[in-house]
Each structure stands twice: as C-alpha cells, then as structure tokens.
Amino acid sequence: MKRHRVLAFDFDTRATILKQEIGADWTPEVQASWKKNKEQIIEHLVAEHGALQLHRKVENFIELGAAPLSLIAFHNKFFRQIRYVFTVGAFYPALTATCALGERVLNHLILMLREDFRATEQYKHIYRKDSFDNWDVAIDALESWGVLLPDVSKAFRELRDIRNRTLHFDPETEGNDRTLALEALKHFSSIISEQFSAFGKQPWYIEETRGAAFVKQSSETIPFVKRVVLPNCQLVGYLHLLEHGPGGWIVRDDYKYEDQKVTDEEFRELFNNRKI
C-alpha cells in the first residue's frame, strides 16, 4: 500500500527567472512581482559573486541555464562549485573541473555498483581497479549493465571527447575556453537531468503521478535505484501530507492503511484522486 517518494533533491531555477522577459500584456501586479524577483536574484548574485563586471557575470549565469532537478548524490557539491567559477568568468577551470567531475561520477558508479554485477563479463575487466581514467571502459560496463540510460551514455561520450580534446595540449583552447566550458557543462547537465533526476520520465518512476515522483515497486531492487535513488526517498502511503521543516520536508502519514498490496498503477490512481 506504500511507495518510496523522492523528497531530497537539489535545483536552482534562478537563471530561468532572469531569462524570462516580462510581458507587456501581463497585469501590472504580475509585472511588479517578476521585476521584484529579478531584482532579488541580482542582489543575491552580487552577494555571491561580487559586483565587479556584474553584467558579464549575469550573462554567464543566465547562459548556464537552470541547475537540473537532481537527487542528492556524489556530484551536487562539486557541480555547484563549477557553476560558480563559470559565472565569475573562470572558464578554463570550469572546463577542466567539469571533465574531472564527469570522470569522478563514472568512477563512483563503477565502484558503487560493480559487486552487483559480479557474474557479468565486464566485471572481469574492472574488479581489480580502484579508479578508471579510460572512460570507454567505464561507460561500456555501465551501459552493458543497464545502469546508464541511452541519452546519458551519449552525453558521457560527448563529454569524453571534449576532455580528450582539451586536457591534452591544444592551442585553440585558449581562444575558445568559454565555448568549450559551456558545452561541457551542458553535457554534464544532461547527464544529471536524465540519470539523476528527482522527477521525470525515468523508467524507475511511476508514470503520471501528480507533482510527485514515486519509485516503482518492481524497480526497488535495481542496483542504481537501490543505492542512489532510494536514499533520497521516504516510504509513504497515498494519503500522506508534507510540511516544510528547517531540515527539509516533514512527512505526516498517520493514516491506518489497509493491509493489502496494490499495483503501481493502482497506487497512482489512489494518489491522484485523493481528497485532501
């Protein structure tokens, strides 16, 4: 009767708000509200990044786009730092750090999940190592195990190509460091938004639940779901309520549910049609 709901995640939509043009046909109240929100975001950016060359910093921040709605995993802290240095104009550090973080994520996934795939051919090639600098070995293993979603494998390979092209000496990097950094960041953002999303069309989430992400019961034993997704979840019934607390969401779920099993589809209907 209960399912795991994602409740721990990270995101930043300020860039999207800044990019949004205030419509001339909007009501004065809505225009004023959006203008105030933008002014507050700019104030926060000044506090974070300093007032020097603020216009360029705002441009950089907007071009980064929103930080993906992401599960709390082993990339959030460093990805936030990378976005910071890109915003202030440190493009080469942002470029190299994004490549390094991509490699770190691949390594973390391999080391975290490989014991779940001891019986596979790929395990023989990776079980002795503590780290992997050959991206193809790591990507191929994770892909063959069904860990990486198809678009994520593609994004990792595109980031790999940027890494190989820029971390080895290439005189052209000096002239297009911003372009390369932005490209690398976009690929990494795709990896996060597809593989580590806290809400979306990932195959381990129940489809079409209103404003929430619940893990399919049949997916709970998938190694990636078990080790990355479920730690960000709480087991709840369809009548649970959420309240804001100082440390995040507080779950209220005191209802006495019937002792019976329901399918994921039945749970979705119960949740979507509840009267609260």
C-alpha positions in Angstrom: 0.0 0.0 0.0 3.0 2.3 0.2 5.7 3.5 -2.2 9.0 5.4 -2.0 8.6 9.1 -2.8 11.6 11.3 -3.7 11.9 14.0 -1.1 15.6 15.0 -1.1 16.8 16.9 -4.2 18.7 19.9 -5.4 17.9 22.6 -8.0 18.4 26.2 -8.9 15.9 27.9 -11.3 17.2 31.5 -10.9 18.7 31.6 -14.4 15.4 30.7 -15.9 13.7 33.5 -14.0 16.3 36.1 -15.1 16.0 35.0 -18.7 12.2 35.3 -18.8 11.1 38.5 -20.5 8.4 40.4 -18.6 5.4 40.5 -21.0 3.9 43.9 -21.9 0.4 42.2 -21.8 0.9 41.0 -18.2 -1.1 42.6 -15.4 0.7 45.4 -13.5 0.7 43.2 -10.4 2.4 40.2 -12.2 4.9 42.5 -13.8 5.8 44.1 -10.5 6.1 40.6 -8.9 8.5 39.4 -11.6 10.5 42.6 -11.5 10.9 42.3 -7.8 12.0 38.6 -8.1 14.6 39.5 -10.7 16.0 42.3 -8.5 16.3 40.0 -5.6 18.1 37.4 -7.6 20.6 40.1 -8.9 21.2 41.1 -5.3 22.0 37.5 -4.4 24.3 37.2 -7.3 26.2 40.3 -6.2 26.5 38.9 -2.7 27.7 35.6 -4.1 30.0 36.7 -6.9 30.8 40.3 -6.3 29.8 43.5 -8.1 32.9 43.7 -10.4 31.8 43.1 -14.0 28.4 42.2 -12.8 26.8 42.4 -16.3 29.1 39.7 -17.6 28.5 37.5 -14.6 24.8 37.8 -15.0 25.1 36.9 -18.7 27.3 33.8 -17.8 24.8 32.8 -15.1 21.8 33.0 -17.5 23.6 31.1 -20.2 24.3 28.3 -17.9 20.6 27.7 -17.5 18.8 26.3 -14.5 20.7 23.7 -12.4 18.8 20.4 -13.0 16.4 19.0 -10.5 18.8 16.4 -9.1 18.8 13.7 -6.5 21.4 14.3 -3.8 24.3 12.1 -4.8 28.1 12.5 -5.3 28.1 15.4 -7.8 26.0 18.1 -6.3 28.6 19.9 -4.2 31.2 20.0 -7.0 28.8 20.8 -9.7 27.6 23.9 -7.7 31.3 25.0 -7.4 31.8 24.6 -11.2 28.7 26.7 -12.0 30.1 29.3 -9.6 33.5 29.6 -11.3 31.9 29.7 -14.8 29.7 32.6 -13.6 32.7 34.6 -12.4 34.4 34.0 -15.7 37.0 31.3 -14.8 36.2 29.3 -17.9 39.2 27.0 -18.2 38.9 25.9 -14.5 35.2 25.3 -15.2 36.1 23.3 -18.3 38.7 21.1 -16.6 36.6 20.7 -13.5 33.6 19.5 -15.5 35.7 16.9 -17.3 37.1 15.8 -14.0 33.7 15.6 -12.4 32.4 13.5 -15.3 35.2 11.1 -14.7 34.6 11.1 -10.9 30.9 10.2 -11.4 31.8 7.3 -13.7 34.3 6.0 -11.2 31.8 6.4 -8.3 29.1 4.5 -10.2 31.5 1.7 -11.1 32.9 1.3 -7.6 29.5 1.5 -6.0 27.7 -0.9 -8.3 30.2 -3.4 -9.6 29.6 -6.0 -6.9 26.0 -6.2 -8.1 27.3 -7.4 -11.4 29.9 -10.0 -10.4 28.5 -12.6 -12.8 29.0 -10.4 -15.9 31.8 -10.5 -18.4 32.5 -6.8 -17.8 33.2 -7.4 -14.1 36.4 -9.3 -15.1 37.8 -6.1 -16.6 37.1 -3.7 -13.8 37.1 -5.6 -10.5 40.8 -5.1 -9.7 41.0 -1.4 -10.2 40.3 1.4 -7.7 39.9 4.1 -10.4 39.4 4.4 -14.1 40.8 7.0 -16.4 39.7 5.2 -19.6 36.1 6.5 -20.0 35.3 3.9 -22.6 35.9 1.0 -20.2 33.6 2.6 -17.6 30.9 3.7 -20.0 30.8 0.3 -21.7 30.5 -1.5 -18.4 27.7 0.7 -17.0 25.9 0.6 -20.4 26.1 -3.2 -20.6 24.8 -3.5 -17.0 21.8 -1.3 -18.0 22.8 1.4 -15.4 23.1 4.3 -17.8 20.1 5.4 -19.8 20.7 5.7 -23.6 20.9 9.6 -23.7 23.2 9.5 -20.7 25.7 7.2 -22.4 25.7 9.6 -25.4 26.2 12.6 -23.2 29.1 10.9 -21.4 30.8 10.1 -24.7 30.4 13.7 -25.9 31.9 14.9 -22.6 34.7 12.4 -23.1 35.5 13.8 -26.5 35.7 17.4 -25.0 38.0 16.1 -22.3 40.3 14.3 -24.7 40.4 17.4 -27.0 41.1 20.0 -24.3 43.0 18.4 -21.4 45.8 17.3 -23.8 47.5 20.4 -25.2 45.6 22.2 -27.9 46.5 25.8 -28.6 42.9 26.6 -29.7 41.6 26.0 -26.2 43.0 29.4 -25.1 40.7 31.2 -27.6 37.5 29.3 -27.1 37.7 28.3 -23.4 34.2 29.8 -22.7 32.6 27.9 -25.5 34.2 24.6 -24.6 33.3 25.1 -20.9 29.7 25.9 -21.7 29.5 22.9 -24.0 31.0 20.6 -21.3 28.6 22.0 -18.7 25.6 21.4 -20.9 26.6 17.8 -21.5 27.1 17.3 -17.7 23.7 18.9 -17.0 22.1 16.5 -19.4 23.7 13.6 -17.6 22.3 14.9 -14.3 18.8 15.7 -15.6 18.5 12.3 -17.3 20.2 9.9 -14.9 19.9 11.6 -11.5 16.6 13.4 -12.0 14.4 13.7 -8.9 11.3 13.9 -11.1 10.7 12.8 -14.6 10.2 10.0 -17.1 13.0 7.8 -15.9 11.9 4.1 -16.1 12.1 3.6 -12.4 9.4 6.2 -11.6 5.6 5.6 -11.7 4.3 7.4 -14.6 1.9 10.4 -14.4 1.7 10.9 -10.6 0.6 14.5 -9.9 3.5 16.7 -8.7 5.5 13.8 -7.2 8.0 11.1 -8.1 7.3 7.6 -6.7 9.6 4.6 -7.3 8.0 1.6 -9.0 7.9 -1.4 -6.6 9.5 -3.5 -9.3 12.4 -1.1 -9.6 13.4 -1.0 -5.9 15.9 -3.9 -6.4 17.7 -2.3 -9.4 21.2 -1.5 -8.1 21.3 2.1 -9.2 17.8 2.7 -7.8 18.6 0.9 -4.5 21.9 2.8 -4.0 21.3 6.2 -5.4 17.5 6.8 -5.7 16.0 5.2 -2.6 18.3 7.0 -0.1 16.6 10.2 -1.3 13.1 8.8 -0.6 10.7 8.1 2.2 8.2 5.3 2.2 4.7 6.8 2.2 1.1 5.9 1.7 -1.1 7.7 -0.8 -2.7 9.9 1.8 0.5 11.3 3.3 1.0 15.1 3.7 4.1 17.2 3.5 5.1 20.2 5.6 8.1 22.4 5.3 10.6 22.0 8.2 14.0 23.5 9.0 15.8 20.5 7.6 13.6 19.8 4.6 10.2 18.1 4.2 8.4 16.7 7.2 6.1 13.7 6.3 2.7 13.4 8.0 1.4 9.9 7.3 -0.6 8.6 10.3 -3.5 7.1 8.3 -4.2 3.4 9.0 -4.0 1.8 5.6 -5.5 -1.5 4.7 -3.1 -4.4 4.8 -3.2 -5.2 1.1 -1.0 -5.0 -1.9 -1.6 -2.6 -4.8 0.0 -2.3 -8.2 1.9 0.8 -9.1 -1.0 1.8 -11.4 -3.5 1.4 -8.6 -1.3 3.4 -6.2 -1.1 6.2 -8.9 -4.9 6.3 -9.1 -5.3 6.4 -5.3 -2.7 9.2 -5.0 -4.0 11.3 -8.0 -7.7 11.0 -6.9 -7.2 11.5 -3.1 -9.5 14.1 -1.5 -7.2 16.2 0.8 
